[in-house]
């Protein structure tokens, strides 16, 4: 009798594993997702599948794929590889979320237009392409407690630097490494230019619950267009070395 119970338990466990492993992803979108989320062209299972289009919160994701690692369930986490696209941007990498709500991204990459986030920081309309590499990001209680990675902005431009049309600023990079910081609540990004008509250095300080403080020093290189050099005057009087200070603070 005991042997039959063990076989029955094993059979039920195998059935549940088979059922949930092959559970169609399209059923999840049709039955369990809120009305604000719609999926089209959904294929595969909830563990390994894809969706041609996902509409969520007014945003449209395209060619989204996921591959959930079942081994992370033993650690109390839901995690796996993902990739998706939207507009001219994309994101891919490996991510996990624990039962306590801790989110972690590892070896993730993303790329998108600067205009996508310019309104979030209340900055004037700016142009360029952002690429982000995240080696390790850990978010606890909606705030990043660990962040190691970098970002690059190519062909950065701003209407403040031109006469009507946006003037070219150049290329800018930012590095994050919370392993080197003593304040576990704040995150500091080190900013510098990586080529272009302007020399740019500075910091971006992020503090909870969503505050930012940008402090930069900008100076035109000798070969910078005269129009660009003249337009640096909107930042105020230059320092003794000819550089201008630009600061911006607020909250998201």
MARBA-3410 file (N, C-alpha, C, O; in Angstrom, 1 decimal):
252
0.8,-1.2,0.0,0.0,0.0,0.0,0.9,1.3,0.0,0.6,2.2,-0.7 ~ 1.9,1.2,0.8,2.8,2.3,0.9,3.5,2.6,-0.4,3.8,3.7,-0.8 ~ 3.8,1.5,-1.1,4.5,1.6,-2.4,3.5,2.2,-3.5,4.0,3.0,-4.3 ~ 2.3,1.9,-3.4,1.3,2.5,-4.3,1.1,4.0,-4.1,1.0,4.8,-5.0 ~ 1.2,4.4,-2.8,1.1,5.9,-2.5,2.3,6.6,-3.0,2.1,7.7,-3.5
3.5,6.0,-2.9,4.7,6.7,-3.5,4.6,6.8,-5.0,4.9,7.9,-5.5 ~ 4.1,5.8,-5.6,3.9,5.8,-7.1,2.9,6.9,-7.5,3.1,7.6,-8.5 ~ 1.8,6.9,-6.7,0.7,7.9,-7.0,1.3,9.3,-6.8,1.0,10.2,-7.7 ~ 2.0,9.6,-5.7,2.6,10.9,-5.5,3.6,11.3,-6.6,3.6,12.4,-7.1 ~ 4.4,10.3,-7.0,5.3,10.6,-8.1,4.6,10.8,-9.4,5.0,11.7,-10.2
3.5,10.1,-9.7,2.8,10.4,-10.9,2.1,11.7,-10.9,2.1,12.4,-11.9 ~ 1.6,12.2,-9.7,1.0,13.5,-9.7,2.0,14.6,-9.9,1.8,15.6,-10.6 ~ 3.2,14.4,-9.2,4.3,15.4,-9.4,4.7,15.5,-10.8,4.9,16.6,-11.3 ~ 4.8,14.3,-11.5,5.2,14.4,-12.9,4.2,15.0,-13.8,4.5,15.8,-14.7 ~ 2.9,14.8,-13.5,1.8,15.4,-14.2,1.9,16.9,-14.1,1.7,17.7,-15.0
2.0,17.4,-12.8,2.0,18.8,-12.5,3.2,19.5,-13.2,3.1,20.5,-13.8 ~ 4.4,18.8,-13.2,5.6,19.3,-13.8,5.4,19.4,-15.3,5.7,20.4,-16.0 ~ 4.8,18.3,-15.9,4.5,18.3,-17.3,3.5,19.4,-17.7,3.6,20.1,-18.7 ~ 2.4,19.5,-16.9,1.4,20.5,-17.2,1.9,21.9,-17.1,1.7,22.7,-18.1 ~ 2.6,22.3,-16.1,3.0,23.7,-15.9,4.2,24.0,-16.9,4.3,25.1,-17.3
5.0,23.0,-17.2,6.1,23.2,-18.2,5.6,23.5,-19.6,6.1,24.3,-20.3 ~ 4.5,22.9,-19.9,3.9,23.1,-21.3,2.7,24.0,-21.3,2.0,24.1,-22.3 ~ 2.4,24.6,-20.1,1.2,25.4,-20.1,1.3,26.6,-21.1,2.2,27.3,-21.0 ~ 0.3,26.7,-22.0,0.4,27.6,-23.1,0.5,29.1,-22.6,-0.3,29.5,-21.8 ~ 1.4,29.8,-23.2,1.6,31.2,-22.8,0.4,32.0,-23.2,0.0,33.0,-22.6
-0.2,31.7,-24.4,-1.4,32.4,-24.9,-2.6,32.4,-23.9,-3.3,33.3,-23.9 ~ -2.7,31.3,-23.2,-3.7,31.2,-22.2,-3.5,32.2,-21.0,-4.4,32.7,-20.5 ~ -2.2,32.3,-20.7,-1.9,33.3,-19.6,-2.3,34.7,-20.0,-2.9,35.4,-19.2 ~ -2.0,35.1,-21.2,-2.3,36.4,-21.7,-3.9,36.6,-21.8,-4.4,37.6,-21.5 ~ -4.5,35.5,-22.2,-6.0,35.6,-22.5,-6.8,35.6,-21.2,-7.8,36.2,-21.1
-6.3,34.9,-20.2,-7.1,34.6,-19.0,-6.6,35.4,-17.7,-7.4,35.9,-17.0 ~ -5.3,35.4,-17.5,-4.7,35.9,-16.3,-4.2,37.3,-16.3,-4.1,37.9,-15.2 ~ -3.9,37.8,-17.5,-3.3,39.2,-17.5,-4.5,40.2,-17.4,-5.6,40.0,-17.8 ~ -4.1,41.4,-16.8,-5.2,42.4,-16.7,-5.5,43.0,-18.0,-4.8,42.8,-19.0 ~ -6.6,43.7,-18.1,-7.1,44.2,-19.4,-6.1,45.2,-20.0,-6.2,45.4,-21.3
-5.3,45.8,-19.2,-4.3,46.8,-19.7,-3.1,46.1,-20.5,-2.3,46.8,-21.0 ~ -3.1,44.8,-20.4,-2.0,44.0,-21.1,-2.6,43.1,-22.1,-3.4,42.2,-21.8 ~ -2.2,43.3,-23.3,-2.6,42.4,-24.4,-1.4,41.8,-25.1,-0.4,42.5,-25.4 ~ -1.5,40.5,-25.5,-0.4,39.9,-26.2,-1.0,39.4,-27.6,-2.1,38.8,-27.6 ~ -0.2,39.5,-28.6,-0.5,39.1,-30.0,0.6,38.2,-30.5,1.8,38.5,-30.3
0.2,37.2,-31.2,1.2,36.3,-31.8,2.0,35.6,-30.7,3.2,35.4,-30.8 ~ 1.3,35.2,-29.6,1.9,34.5,-28.5,2.1,33.0,-28.8,1.2,32.4,-29.2 ~ 3.3,32.5,-28.6,3.6,31.1,-28.9,4.4,30.5,-27.7,5.0,31.3,-26.9 ~ 4.5,29.2,-27.6,5.3,28.5,-26.6,4.5,28.5,-25.3,3.3,28.6,-25.2 ~ 5.3,28.2,-24.2,4.7,28.0,-22.9,5.1,29.2,-22.0,5.8,30.1,-22.4
4.6,29.2,-20.8,4.9,30.2,-19.8,6.4,30.2,-19.4,6.9,31.2,-18.9 ~ 7.0,29.1,-19.7,8.4,28.9,-19.3,9.3,29.3,-20.5,10.4,29.8,-20.3 ~ 8.9,29.0,-21.7,9.8,29.2,-22.8,8.9,29.6,-24.0,8.3,28.7,-24.6 ~ 8.8,30.9,-24.3,7.9,31.3,-25.3,8.2,32.6,-25.9,9.3,33.2,-25.7 ~ 7.3,33.2,-26.7,7.6,34.4,-27.4,6.2,35.1,-27.7,5.2,34.5,-27.7
6.3,36.4,-27.9,5.1,37.2,-28.3,5.5,38.2,-29.3,6.5,38.9,-29.1 ~ 4.8,38.2,-30.4,5.1,39.2,-31.5,4.9,40.6,-31.0,5.7,41.5,-31.3 ~ 3.8,40.9,-30.3,3.5,42.2,-29.8,2.9,42.1,-28.4,2.0,41.2,-28.2 ~ 3.4,42.9,-27.5,2.8,43.1,-26.2,2.5,44.5,-25.9,3.4,45.4,-25.9 ~ 1.2,44.8,-25.7,0.8,46.2,-25.4,0.6,46.3,-23.8,-0.3,45.5,-23.3
1.3,47.1,-23.2,1.2,47.3,-21.7,1.5,48.7,-21.3,2.5,49.3,-21.6 ~ 0.5,49.3,-20.6,0.7,50.6,-20.0,1.0,51.7,-21.1,1.7,52.6,-20.8 ~ 0.4,51.5,-22.2,0.6,52.5,-23.3,1.9,52.3,-24.1,2.1,53.0,-25.0 ~ 2.6,51.3,-23.7,3.9,50.9,-24.5,3.7,49.7,-25.3,2.9,48.8,-24.9 ~ 4.4,49.6,-26.4,4.3,48.4,-27.3,5.7,47.8,-27.4,6.6,48.4,-27.8
5.7,46.5,-26.9,6.9,45.7,-27.0,6.8,44.7,-28.2,5.7,44.2,-28.4 ~ 7.9,44.5,-28.9,7.8,43.7,-30.1,8.9,42.6,-30.0,9.9,42.7,-29.4 ~ 8.5,41.4,-30.6,9.4,40.3,-30.7,10.1,40.0,-29.3,11.3,39.8,-29.2 ~ 9.2,39.8,-28.4,9.6,39.5,-27.0,9.8,38.0,-26.8,8.9,37.2,-27.3 ~ 10.9,37.6,-26.2,11.2,36.2,-26.0,11.6,36.0,-24.5,12.2,36.9,-23.9
11.2,34.8,-23.9,11.6,34.5,-22.6,11.9,33.0,-22.4,11.4,32.2,-23.1 ~ 12.9,32.7,-21.5,13.3,31.4,-21.2,13.5,31.3,-19.7,14.6,31.6,-19.3 ~ 12.5,30.8,-19.0,12.6,30.8,-17.5,13.4,29.6,-17.1,13.3,28.5,-17.5 ~ 14.3,29.9,-16.1,15.2,28.8,-15.5,14.4,28.2,-14.4,14.3,28.8,-13.3 ~ 14.0,26.9,-14.6,13.3,26.2,-13.5,14.1,26.0,-12.3,13.5,25.9,-11.2
15.4,26.0,-12.4,16.3,25.7,-11.3,16.2,26.8,-10.2,16.4,26.6,-9.1 ~ 15.8,28.1,-10.7,15.8,29.2,-9.8,14.5,29.1,-8.9,14.4,29.8,-7.9 ~ 13.5,28.3,-9.3,12.4,28.1,-8.5,12.7,27.5,-7.1,12.1,27.7,-6.1 ~ 13.8,26.6,-7.1,14.2,26.0,-5.9,14.8,27.0,-4.9,14.9,26.8,-3.7 ~ 15.2,28.2,-5.5,15.8,29.3,-4.7,14.8,30.3,-4.3,15.1,31.3,-3.7
13.5,30.0,-4.6,12.4,31.0,-4.3,12.5,32.2,-5.2,12.1,33.3,-4.8 ~ 12.9,32.0,-6.5,13.0,33.1,-7.4,12.4,32.6,-8.8,12.4,31.5,-9.1 ~ 11.9,33.6,-9.5,11.5,33.5,-10.8,12.5,34.2,-11.7,12.6,35.4,-11.6 ~ 13.2,33.5,-12.5,14.3,34.1,-13.3,14.5,33.4,-14.6,14.2,32.2,-14.8 ~ 15.1,34.1,-15.5,15.5,33.6,-16.8,16.0,34.6,-17.8,16.1,35.8,-17.5
16.3,34.2,-19.0,16.7,35.0,-20.0,15.5,35.7,-20.7,14.4,35.1,-20.8 ~ 15.7,36.9,-21.2,14.7,37.7,-21.9,15.3,38.6,-23.0,16.5,38.9,-22.9 ~ 14.5,38.9,-23.9,14.9,39.9,-24.9,13.6,40.5,-25.5,12.6,39.8,-25.6 ~ 13.6,41.8,-25.8,12.5,42.4,-26.4,12.9,43.7,-27.1,14.1,44.1,-27.0 ~ 12.0,44.2,-27.9,12.3,45.4,-28.7,11.1,46.4,-28.6,10.0,45.9,-28.3
11.4,47.7,-28.8,10.3,48.7,-28.8,10.8,49.8,-29.6,12.0,50.3,-29.4 ~ 10.0,50.4,-30.6,10.5,51.5,-31.4,11.9,51.2,-32.0,12.0,50.2,-32.7 ~ 12.8,52.0,-31.7,14.2,51.8,-32.1,15.1,51.2,-31.0,16.3,51.2,-31.2 ~ 14.5,50.8,-29.9,15.2,50.3,-28.8,15.1,48.8,-28.6,14.2,48.1,-29.2 ~ 16.0,48.2,-27.8,15.9,46.8,-27.4,16.5,46.6,-26.0,17.2,47.5,-25.5
16.2,45.5,-25.4,16.7,45.1,-24.1,16.8,43.6,-24.1,15.9,42.9,-24.6 ~ 17.9,43.1,-23.5,18.1,41.7,-23.3,19.0,41.4,-22.2,19.8,42.2,-21.8 ~ 18.9,40.2,-21.6,19.7,39.8,-20.5,19.1,38.7,-19.6,18.3,38.0,-20.1 ~ 19.6,38.6,-18.4,19.1,37.6,-17.5,18.6,38.4,-16.2,19.3,39.2,-15.7 ~ 17.4,38.0,-15.8,16.8,38.7,-14.6,16.1,37.7,-13.7,15.6,36.7,-14.1
16.0,38.1,-12.4,15.3,37.3,-11.4,14.5,38.2,-10.5,14.8,39.4,-10.4 ~ 13.4,37.7,-10.0,12.6,38.3,-9.0,12.3,37.3,-7.9,11.8,36.2,-8.1 ~ 12.6,37.7,-6.6,12.4,36.8,-5.5,11.0,37.0,-4.9,10.3,37.9,-5.3 ~ 10.6,36.1,-4.0,9.3,36.1,-3.4,9.2,37.4,-2.5,8.1,37.9,-2.3 ~ 10.3,37.9,-2.1,10.3,39.2,-1.3,10.2,40.4,-2.2,10.1,41.5,-1.7
10.3,40.2,-3.5,10.2,41.4,-4.4,11.5,41.9,-4.9,11.5,43.0,-5.6 ~ 12.6,41.3,-4.5,13.9,41.8,-4.9,14.1,41.5,-6.4,14.0,40.3,-6.8 ~ 14.5,42.5,-7.2,14.7,42.3,-8.6,16.2,42.4,-8.9,16.9,43.2,-8.4 ~ 16.7,41.5,-9.8,18.1,41.5,-10.1,18.3,41.3,-11.6,17.6,40.4,-12.2 ~ 19.2,42.1,-12.2,19.5,41.9,-13.6,21.0,41.6,-13.7,21.8,42.3,-13.0
21.4,40.7,-14.5,22.8,40.3,-14.7,23.1,40.3,-16.2,22.3,39.7,-17.0 ~ 24.2,40.9,-16.5,24.7,40.8,-18.0,23.6,41.3,-18.9,23.3,40.6,-19.9 ~ 23.0,42.4,-18.6,21.9,42.9,-19.4,22.4,44.1,-20.3,23.3,44.8,-19.9 ~ 21.7,44.2,-21.4,22.0,45.3,-22.3,20.8,46.0,-22.9,19.7,45.3,-23.0 ~ 20.8,47.2,-23.2,19.7,47.9,-23.7,20.2,49.1,-24.6,21.3,49.6,-24.4
19.3,49.5,-25.5,19.6,50.7,-26.3,18.3,51.3,-26.7,17.4,50.7,-27.0 ~ 18.3,52.7,-26.7,17.1,53.4,-27.0,17.4,54.9,-27.3,18.6,55.3,-26.9 ~ 16.5,55.6,-27.8,16.7,57.1,-28.1,16.7,57.9,-26.8,16.0,57.6,-25.8 ~ 17.6,58.9,-26.8,17.6,59.8,-25.6,16.3,60.5,-25.4,15.9,60.7,-24.2 ~ 15.6,60.8,-26.4,14.3,61.5,-26.3,13.3,60.7,-25.4,12.4,61.2,-24.9
13.5,59.3,-25.3,12.6,58.5,-24.6,12.6,58.9,-23.1,11.6,58.7,-22.4 ~ 13.8,59.3,-22.6,13.9,59.6,-21.2,14.1,61.1,-20.9,14.1,61.5,-19.7 ~ 14.3,61.9,-21.9,14.5,63.3,-21.6,13.4,64.0,-20.9,13.6,64.9,-20.0 ~ 12.1,63.6,-21.2,11.0,64.2,-20.5,10.9,63.8,-19.1,10.3,64.5,-18.2 ~ 11.4,62.6,-18.8,11.4,62.1,-17.4,12.2,63.0,-16.4,11.8,63.1,-15.3
13.3,63.6,-16.9,14.1,64.4,-16.1,13.8,65.9,-16.3,14.5,66.7,-15.7 ~ 12.8,66.2,-17.1,12.4,67.6,-17.2,13.5,68.4,-18.0,13.5,69.6,-17.8 ~ 14.3,67.7,-18.8,15.3,68.4,-19.6,14.7,68.9,-21.0,13.7,68.3,-21.4 ~ 15.3,69.9,-21.6,14.9,70.3,-22.9,15.0,69.1,-23.9,15.7,68.1,-23.7 ~ 14.3,69.2,-25.0,14.4,68.1,-26.0,15.8,67.9,-26.5,16.4,68.8,-27.1
16.3,66.7,-26.3,17.6,66.4,-26.7,17.6,65.1,-27.6,16.7,64.4,-27.5 ~ 18.7,65.0,-28.3,18.7,63.8,-29.2,20.0,63.0,-29.0,20.9,63.4,-28.3 ~ 20.0,61.8,-29.6,21.1,60.9,-29.4,20.6,59.5,-29.2,19.4,59.2,-29.1 ~ 21.5,58.6,-29.0,21.2,57.2,-28.8,21.9,56.7,-27.6,23.1,56.8,-27.5 ~ 21.2,56.1,-26.6,21.7,55.6,-25.4,21.9,54.1,-25.5,21.1,53.4,-26.0
23.1,53.6,-25.1,23.3,52.2,-24.9,23.8,51.9,-23.5,24.6,52.6,-23.0 ~ 23.2,50.9,-22.9,23.5,50.6,-21.5,23.9,49.1,-21.3,23.4,48.2,-22.0 ~ 25.0,49.0,-20.5,25.4,47.6,-20.1,25.4,47.5,-18.6,26.0,48.3,-17.9 ~ 24.6,46.5,-18.1,24.4,46.3,-16.7,25.1,45.0,-16.4,24.7,43.9,-16.8 ~ 26.2,45.1,-15.6,26.8,43.8,-15.1,26.1,43.2,-13.9,25.9,42.0,-13.8
25.6,44.1,-13.0,24.8,43.6,-11.9,24.0,44.8,-11.3,24.5,45.8,-11.0 ~ 22.7,44.5,-11.3,21.7,45.5,-10.7,20.8,44.8,-9.8,20.2,43.8,-10.1 ~ 20.7,45.3,-8.5,19.8,44.7,-7.5,18.9,45.7,-7.0,19.4,46.7,-6.4 ~ 17.6,45.6,-7.1,16.6,46.5,-6.7,15.8,45.9,-5.5,15.2,44.9,-5.6 ~ 15.9,46.7,-4.4,15.2,46.3,-3.2,14.3,47.4,-2.8,14.7,48.5,-2.6
13.0,47.1,-2.6,12.0,48.1,-2.2,12.0,49.3,-3.2,12.0,50.5,-2.8 ~ 12.0,49.0,-4.5,11.9,50.0,-5.5,13.1,50.9,-5.6,13.1,52.0,-6.1 ~ 14.3,50.5,-5.0,15.5,51.3,-5.1,16.7,50.4,-5.4,16.9,49.4,-4.7 ~ 17.6,50.8,-6.3,18.8,50.0,-6.6,19.8,50.1,-5.4,20.3,51.1,-5.1 ~ 20.1,48.9,-4.8,21.1,48.8,-3.8,22.4,48.4,-4.3,23.5,48.7,-3.7
22.5,47.8,-5.5,23.7,47.5,-6.1,23.6,47.9,-7.6,22.6,47.6,-8.3 ~ 24.6,48.5,-8.2,24.6,48.8,-9.6,26.0,48.9,-10.1,26.8,49.7,-9.6 ~ 26.4,48.0,-11.0,27.6,48.0,-11.6,27.4,47.9,-13.1,26.8,47.0,-13.7 ~ 27.8,49.0,-13.8,27.6,49.0,-15.3,28.0,50.4,-15.9,28.6,51.2,-15.2 ~ 27.6,50.5,-17.1,28.0,51.8,-17.8,26.9,52.1,-18.8,26.1,51.3,-19.2
26.9,53.4,-19.2,26.1,53.9,-20.3,26.8,54.8,-21.2,27.8,55.5,-20.8 ~ 26.4,54.8,-22.4,27.0,55.7,-23.4,25.9,56.4,-24.2,24.9,55.8,-24.6 ~ 26.1,57.7,-24.5,25.2,58.4,-25.4,26.0,58.8,-26.6,27.0,59.5,-26.5 ~ 25.6,58.4,-27.7,26.3,58.7,-29.0,25.5,59.8,-29.7,24.3,59.9,-29.7 ~ 26.3,60.7,-30.3,25.7,61.8,-31.1,24.7,62.6,-30.3,23.6,63.0,-30.8
25.1,63.0,-29.1,24.2,63.8,-28.2,24.1,65.2,-28.8,25.1,65.8,-29.2 ~ 22.8,65.7,-28.8,22.6,67.0,-29.4,21.5,67.7,-28.5,20.7,67.0,-27.9 ~ 21.5,69.0,-28.6,20.5,69.8,-27.8,20.2,71.1,-28.6,21.1,71.7,-29.1 ~ 18.9,71.5,-28.6,18.6,72.8,-29.2,19.2,74.0,-28.5,19.3,75.0,-29.1 ~ 19.6,73.8,-27.3,20.3,74.9,-26.6,21.7,75.2,-27.1,22.2,76.2,-26.9
22.2,74.2,-27.9,23.5,74.3,-28.4,23.5,74.8,-29.9,24.6,74.9,-30.5 ~ 22.3,75.0,-30.4,22.3,75.5,-31.8,21.4,76.7,-32.0,20.9,77.2,-31.0 ~ 21.2,77.2,-33.2,20.4,78.3,-33.5,19.1,77.7,-34.2,19.1,77.6,-35.4 ~ 18.1,77.4,-33.3,16.9,76.8,-33.9,17.1,75.3,-34.0,16.3,74.6,-33.3 ~ 18.0,74.8,-34.8,18.3,73.4,-34.9,19.2,72.9,-33.8,19.9,73.7,-33.2
19.1,71.6,-33.5,19.9,71.1,-32.4,21.4,71.1,-32.8,21.7,70.7,-33.9 ~ 22.2,71.5,-31.8,23.6,71.5,-32.0,24.3,70.2,-31.5,23.8,69.7,-30.5 ~ 25.3,69.8,-32.2,26.0,68.5,-31.8,26.9,68.7,-30.6,27.7,69.6,-30.6 ~ 26.7,67.9,-29.6,27.6,68.0,-28.4,28.7,67.0,-28.4,29.8,67.2,-28.1 ~ 28.4,65.8,-28.9,29.4,64.7,-29.0,28.9,63.4,-28.4,27.7,63.1,-28.3
29.9,62.7,-27.8,29.6,61.4,-27.2,30.0,61.5,-25.7,31.0,62.1,-25.3 ~ 29.1,60.9,-24.9,29.2,61.0,-23.4,29.1,59.6,-22.8,28.2,58.8,-23.3 ~ 29.9,59.3,-21.8,29.8,58.0,-21.1,29.6,58.3,-19.6,29.9,59.3,-19.1 ~ 29.0,57.3,-18.9,28.8,57.3,-17.5,29.0,55.9,-16.9,28.6,54.9,-17.5 ~ 29.7,55.9,-15.8,30.1,54.6,-15.1,29.5,54.6,-13.7,29.5,55.5,-13.0
28.9,53.4,-13.4,28.4,53.2,-12.1,29.1,52.0,-11.4,29.3,51.0,-12.1 ~ 29.5,52.1,-10.1,30.1,51.0,-9.4,29.8,51.2,-7.9,30.6,51.8,-7.2 ~ 28.7,50.6,-7.4,28.4,50.8,-6.0,29.3,50.1,-5.1,29.3,50.3,-3.9 ~ 30.1,49.1,-5.6,31.0,48.4,-4.8,32.1,49.3,-4.2,32.7,49.0,-3.2 ~ 32.3,50.5,-4.9,33.3,51.4,-4.4,32.8,52.5,-3.5,33.5,53.4,-3.1
31.5,52.5,-3.3,30.9,53.6,-2.5,30.7,53.2,-1.1,30.4,52.0,-0.8 ~ 30.8,54.2,-0.2,30.6,53.9,1.3,29.2,54.2,1.7,28.7,53.6,2.7 ~ 28.4,55.0,1.0,27.0,55.3,1.3,26.2,54.3,0.5,26.1,54.4,-0.7 ~ 25.5,53.4,1.2,24.7,52.3,0.6,23.4,52.8,0.0,22.8,52.1,-0.7 ~ 23.0,54.1,0.4,21.7,54.6,0.0,21.9,55.4,-1.3,20.9,55.4,-2.1
23.0,56.0,-1.6,23.2,56.8,-2.8,24.0,56.1,-3.9,24.7,55.1,-3.6 ~ 23.8,56.5,-5.1,24.5,55.9,-6.2,25.1,57.1,-7.0,24.4,58.0,-7.4 ~ 26.3,57.0,-7.3,27.0,58.0,-8.1,27.5,57.5,-9.4,28.2,56.5,-9.5 ~ 27.2,58.3,-10.5,27.6,58.0,-11.8,28.7,59.0,-12.2,28.5,60.2,-12.0 ~ 29.8,58.5,-12.7,30.9,59.4,-13.1,30.8,59.6,-14.6,30.7,58.7,-15.4
30.7,60.9,-15.0,30.4,61.3,-16.4,31.6,61.9,-17.0,32.4,62.6,-16.4 ~ 31.8,61.5,-18.3,32.9,62.2,-19.1,32.6,62.0,-20.5,31.8,61.2,-20.9 ~ 33.2,62.9,-21.3,32.9,62.8,-22.8,33.9,61.8,-23.3,34.9,61.5,-22.8 ~ 33.4,61.2,-24.5,34.3,60.2,-25.1,34.5,60.6,-26.6,34.5,59.8,-27.5 ~ 34.6,61.9,-26.8,34.8,62.5,-28.1,33.8,63.5,-28.5,32.6,63.3,-28.2
34.2,64.5,-29.3,33.3,65.5,-29.7,33.8,66.9,-29.5,34.9,67.0,-29.0 ~ 33.1,67.9,-29.8,33.6,69.3,-29.8,33.6,69.8,-28.3,34.2,70.9,-28.1 ~ 33.0,69.1,-27.4,33.0,69.6,-26.0,33.7,68.7,-25.0,33.5,67.4,-25.1 ~ 34.4,69.2,-24.1,35.0,68.5,-23.0,33.9,68.5,-21.9,33.3,69.6,-21.5 ~ 33.6,67.3,-21.3,32.5,67.3,-20.3,32.9,66.3,-19.2,33.3,65.1,-19.5
32.9,66.7,-18.0,33.1,65.8,-16.8,32.0,66.2,-15.8,31.5,67.3,-15.8 ~ 31.7,65.2,-14.9,30.7,65.5,-13.9,30.3,64.3,-13.2,30.8,63.2,-13.4 ~ 29.2,64.4,-12.4,28.6,63.3,-11.6,27.1,63.4,-11.7,26.5,64.5,-11.8 ~ 26.5,62.2,-11.6,25.1,62.1,-11.4,24.8,61.4,-10.1,25.1,60.2,-10.0 ~ 24.3,62.1,-9.1,24.0,61.5,-7.8,22.5,61.1,-7.7,21.6,61.9,-7.9
22.2,59.8,-7.4,20.9,59.3,-7.3,20.7,59.0,-5.8,21.4,58.2,-5.2 ~ 19.6,59.5,-5.2,19.3,59.2,-3.8,17.8,58.9,-3.7,17.0,59.4,-4.5 ~ 17.4,58.0,-2.8,16.0,57.6,-2.6,15.2,58.8,-2.1,15.7,59.6,-1.4 ~ 13.8,58.8,-2.5,13.1,57.7,-3.2,13.2,57.8,-4.7,12.8,56.8,-5.4 ~ 13.7,58.9,-5.2,13.9,59.0,-6.7,14.5,60.3,-7.1,14.1,60.9,-8.1
15.4,60.8,-6.3,16.0,62.1,-6.5,17.3,62.0,-7.3,18.0,61.0,-7.2 ~ 17.5,63.0,-8.2,18.8,63.1,-8.9,19.4,64.5,-8.8,18.7,65.5,-8.7 ~ 20.7,64.5,-8.9,21.5,65.7,-8.8,22.6,65.6,-9.8,23.6,64.9,-9.6 ~ 22.5,66.4,-10.9,23.5,66.4,-12.0,24.4,67.6,-11.8,23.9,68.7,-11.7 ~ 25.7,67.4,-11.8,26.7,68.4,-11.7,27.8,68.2,-12.7,28.5,67.3,-12.6
27.8,69.1,-13.7,28.8,68.9,-14.8,29.6,70.2,-15.1,29.2,71.3,-14.8 ~ 30.8,69.9,-15.7,31.6,71.0,-16.1,31.9,70.9,-17.6,32.3,69.8,-18.1 ~ 31.6,71.9,-18.4,31.6,71.8,-19.8,32.5,72.9,-20.4,32.5,74.0,-20.0 ~ 33.3,72.4,-21.4,34.3,73.4,-22.0,34.4,73.0,-23.5,34.6,71.9,-23.8 ~ 34.4,74.1,-24.3,34.6,73.8,-25.7,36.0,73.6,-26.1,36.9,74.2,-25.6
36.2,72.6,-26.9,37.6,72.3,-27.4,37.9,73.3,-28.5,37.1,74.0,-29.1 ~ 39.2,73.5,-28.7,39.7,74.6,-29.6,39.1,74.5,-31.0,38.8,75.5,-31.7 ~ 38.8,73.2,-31.5,38.3,73.1,-32.8,36.8,73.0,-32.8,36.2,72.7,-33.9 ~ 36.1,73.4,-31.7,34.6,73.4,-31.7,34.1,74.5,-32.6,34.7,75.6,-32.6 ~ 33.0,74.3,-33.2,32.4,75.4,-34.0,32.2,76.6,-33.2,31.8,76.6,-32.0
32.4,77.8,-33.8,32.3,79.0,-33.1,30.8,79.2,-32.5,30.7,79.7,-31.4 ~ 29.8,78.8,-33.3,28.5,78.9,-32.8,28.2,78.1,-31.5,27.5,78.6,-30.6 ~ 28.9,77.0,-31.5,28.7,76.1,-30.3,29.4,76.8,-29.1,28.9,76.8,-28.0 ~ 30.6,77.4,-29.3,31.3,78.1,-28.3,30.5,79.2,-27.8,30.4,79.5,-26.6 ~ 29.9,80.0,-28.7,29.1,81.2,-28.3,27.9,80.7,-27.5,27.5,81.4,-26.5
27.3,79.6,-27.8,26.1,79.2,-27.2,26.3,78.7,-25.8,25.3,78.4,-25.0 ~ 27.5,78.4,-25.4,27.8,78.0,-24.0,27.5,79.1,-23.1,27.5,78.9,-21.8 ~ 27.4,80.3,-23.6,27.1,81.4,-22.7,25.7,81.3,-22.0,25.5,82.0,-21.0 ~ 24.8,80.4,-22.5,23.6,80.3,-21.8,23.7,79.7,-20.4,22.8,79.7,-19.6 ~ 24.9,79.1,-20.2,25.2,78.5,-18.9,25.8,79.5,-17.9,26.0,79.2,-16.7
25.9,80.7,-18.4,26.4,81.8,-17.5,27.9,82.1,-17.7,28.5,81.6,-18.7 ~ 28.5,82.9,-16.9,29.9,83.3,-17.0,30.8,82.1,-16.9,30.6,81.2,-16.0 ~ 31.9,82.0,-17.7,32.8,80.9,-17.6,33.7,81.0,-16.3,33.8,82.1,-15.7 ~ 34.2,79.8,-15.9,35.2,79.8,-14.8,36.5,80.3,-15.3,36.7,80.6,-16.5 ~ 37.5,80.3,-14.5,38.8,80.9,-14.8,39.5,80.0,-15.9,40.3,80.6,-16.7
39.2,78.7,-16.0,39.8,77.9,-17.1,38.9,77.9,-18.4,39.3,77.2,-19.3 ~ 37.9,78.7,-18.4,37.0,78.8,-19.6,35.9,77.8,-19.6,35.1,77.8,-20.6 ~ 35.8,77.0,-18.6,34.7,76.0,-18.5,33.4,76.6,-18.0,33.5,77.6,-17.3 ~ 32.3,75.9,-18.2,31.0,76.4,-17.7,30.4,75.3,-16.8,30.6,74.1,-17.1 ~ 29.7,75.7,-15.8,29.1,74.8,-14.8,27.6,74.6,-15.2,26.9,75.6,-15.4
27.2,73.4,-15.3,25.8,73.1,-15.5,25.3,72.1,-14.5,25.8,71.0,-14.3 ~ 24.2,72.5,-13.7,23.6,71.7,-12.7,22.1,71.5,-12.9,21.5,72.4,-13.5 ~ 21.7,70.4,-12.5,20.2,70.1,-12.7,19.8,69.1,-11.5,20.5,68.1,-11.3 ~ 18.8,69.4,-10.8,18.3,68.6,-9.8,16.8,68.4,-9.8,16.1,69.3,-10.3 ~ 16.3,67.3,-9.3,14.9,67.1,-9.3,14.6,65.7,-8.8,15.4,65.1,-8.2
13.4,65.2,-9.1,13.0,63.9,-8.8,12.2,63.3,-9.9,11.5,64.0,-10.7 ~ 12.2,62.0,-10.0,11.5,61.2,-11.0,10.1,60.8,-10.4,9.3,60.2,-11.2
END
